[in-house]
Every structure is written in structure tokens, then in C-alpha cells.
Amino acid sequence: MTTSAAYYTGNKKFSLEQVTVSPPGPGQVQVDVSYCGICGTDLHIYLGHMDKRVGDHRVIGHEMSGKIAAVGEGVTGLKPGQNIVVRPLDHCGDCPACNAGHAHICHKLKFIGVDSDGAFQQKWNVPAHTIHVLPDGLSLEHAALIEPLAVACHDVRRGRVAKGEDVLVIGGGPIGMLIAQVARHAGGNVTVSEINENRIAFAEKLGLAALNPKSVDVGPAIHSATGGKGADVVFEVSGSQPGAELMTAAAATRGRIVMVAIHATKQSVDLFQFFWRELEMIGARVYESQDYDAAMALLAEGVIDAKAMITDIGTLENIGSSFEALTQNPASMKTLIKIEA
């Protein structure tokens, strides 16, 4: 059997190729991919920032939804025709992190769609343990948001957001906006800090408070709005030096700072504030199985405005154009690629 697959080939290029698909092996599931979103990591790959890791002939993509086409030997509880999503983490099962119950941050973790071929292809064989069956009634289009939404669920869970707490989200991209919505659902009073006016307008459309650091000193503004207290929970999602400075400036006494963004370079951080106000810094990386379950429930319940989050849908044949457009559109939030034949 042959099928279409879009290979990243370096230099902002994709090659649409016809490939022979093998049946799923033992412990594997074969998926007919329906939709796959473009995430920030995919954009970094497209821009050539990760060529050393992914090479120049890799099917990328991991924010997907689809249907089970076939199951391999030894797979139980799954059957062809079920609507599913893939949690794209392949752990070793025998490192200190795995043995401690933290397989999502396995010391030898392979991220499917980065370290191995991903979802920008029509048929995809994946380990059965990565499969989550969708609830009835959830569209495959909206289900392509589950992977990034699971990131947000994990972040908010790590931050222990409680009802009535003041929350600051630094960075209003797709993950930041999903964190803001999940934190609000958890009972937080959420403010988004963002320099892109299009994203500020989007936050306000979602009913969220938003501040632009270009025109407002956000740290004092948060303290003023909270009666001098500051934000109980701060999510750093910008990956920037100004974000690293704001996270301590805006935090309340014993505030919790959740590091979401990947900081590619060492930032300057005001460590004195951690001593002076007994701040807590929390790392948050990808997600666990329960975060996928939580994300599916939030989408099924309509808590997340999926329709607003999805701003564009492209095709596998024109995937390069969708990537190029996304790098040039400051108003875009989430672009999906329609994969299904």
C-alpha cells in the first residue's frame, strides 16, 4: 500500500512523496491521520533551527487527530474505526525518571514527530500506548487541539491554580491562550501579557484581561490590580528576557512561577526575589496521560473556544505554503493541515 507523506527536507522546504506503508507491527496501531496542527517546534524545524536533531528527510507533526485503520499483534482494547489522538512520547521504561513514574520526562525520551516520523502523512504506525480514544461527538478538526491543550492542562496542574487566585500568563501565543483558558476554568482571575496587538485583541475576544508591556509596566499594574499582592501564579510562556524579568516582578509573596517556554539561551533572573518573597519556580514539560484526558474533557464540554483557536486549515499538498504564511501572519493562532485522503 502506498500513501502520501510530506517530508521536511531542509531550507524551509517540504517534499510530498508516495511511500509504501507496512502493516502495524506487534504493539503498534496504524492510524489514518485526519488533521495535524503546526506548533512552535514545527516552525523551529521549518526555519532550520533543529536540523542537527531532525536531519533533512523527516516527516514532522504531532498535534493530530485521526482514526484507527488497523492494530498489530498483541494490541487489546483498540479497534479499527475508533476516533483517536496520539500522545507522541516514546519512553524507555527503565531510567530513573521512568522508574519513578515520570515517563513523560524519560531520560531517553523520543518525541514522535521530531525524533522519529510524525503525523504529516496519511497513514502512520505508532506505539499502542500513545493512543487515546476520543469521546463521542468531538469533531476530528477540534480534536487536533488536544495535544497543545494537554500541555496547558499539565502547566495549570503543575501551577496548582485554585479558585480565586490571580494568574498572569506572560506570552499570548497558542499555548499561552490555552493556558489562560484552562486557568480561568480552574477558577483563576487571568491576565495575559503580550506585545502583539492582534493577540491582545484575541485575548479580549475570549473575555480575558490583557496588557501590552510596550505601553504598560505590567509588574506594577498587576500589583495595583491585586491590592498590592501580585499574581499568585505566573506562567512564563514568552521564552524571552523581558518575560524572565516580569515573572519575578509580578509574583506575589510565595507566588508560584511555572516555566513553560523553552529558553534557548541562559536568561538573567532576579534570584533575590526567590529568597525575599519565598517564591517557587516549577518546571513544566509536555504532559502526562491524565492531561490528555483532561484536555479531551474540556474540549468536549466546550470550555475551550476551539473554533476561535483554529484560524487556518491548509492541505498536505500545499503544506509549505501554510508554513510560510504562518511565519508572516501576526494574527494567526493555530493552523491545521488536513491530511485525510
C-alpha positions, 0 to 999 in steps of 0.5 A: 500500500502506498500513501502520501507523506510530506517530508521536511527536507531542509531550507524551509522546504517540504517534499510530498512523496508516495511511500509504501506503508507496512502493516502495524507491527506487534504493539503498534496501531496504524492510524489514518491521520485526519488533521495535524496542527503546526506548533512552535517546534514545527516552525523551529524545524521549518526555519532550520533551527533543529536540523542537527536533531531532525536531519533533512528527510523527516516527516514532522507533526504531532498535534493530530487527530485521526482514526484507527485503520488497523492494530498489530499483534498483541494490541487489546482494547483498540479497534479499527474505526475508533476516533483517536489522538496520539500522545507522541512520547516514546519512553524507555521504561527503565531510567530513573525518571521512568522508574519513578513514574515520570515517563513523560520526562524519560531520560531517553525520551523520543518525541514522535514527530521530531525524533522519529516520523510524525503525523504529516502523512496519511497513514502512520504506525505508532506505539499502542500506548500513545493512543487515546480514544476520543469521546463521542461527538468531538469533531476530528478538526477540534480534536487536533487541539488536544495535544497543545491543550494537554500541555496547558492542562499539565502547566495549570496542574503543575501551577496548582491554580485554585479558585480565586487566585490571580494568574498572569500568563506572560506570552499570548501565543497558542499555548499561552491562550490555552493556558489562560483558558484552562486557568480561568476554568480552574477558577483563576482571575487571568491576565495575559501579557503580550506585545502583539496587538492582534493577540491582545485583541484575541485575548479580549475576544475570549473575555480575558484581561490583557496588557501590552508591556510596550505601553504598560509596566505590567509588574506594577499594574498587576500589583495595583490590580491585586491590592498590592499582592501580585499574581499568585501564579505566573506562567512564563510562556514568552521564552524571552528576557523581558518575560524572565524579568516580569515573572519575578516582578509580578509574583506575589509573596510565595507566588508560584512561577511555572516555566513553560517556554523553552529558553534557548539561551541562559536568561538573567533572573532576579534570584533575590526575589526567590529568597525575599518573597519565598517564591517557587519556580516549577518546571513544566514539560509536555504532559502526562496521560491524565492531561490528555484526558483532561484536555479531551474533557474540556474540549468536549464540554466546550470550555475551550473556544476551539473554533476561535483557536483554529484560524487556518486549515491548509492541505498536505499538498500545499503544506509549505505554503501554510508554513510560510504564511504562518511565519508572516501572519501576526494574527494567526493562532493555530493552523491545521493541515488536513491530511485525510485522503 
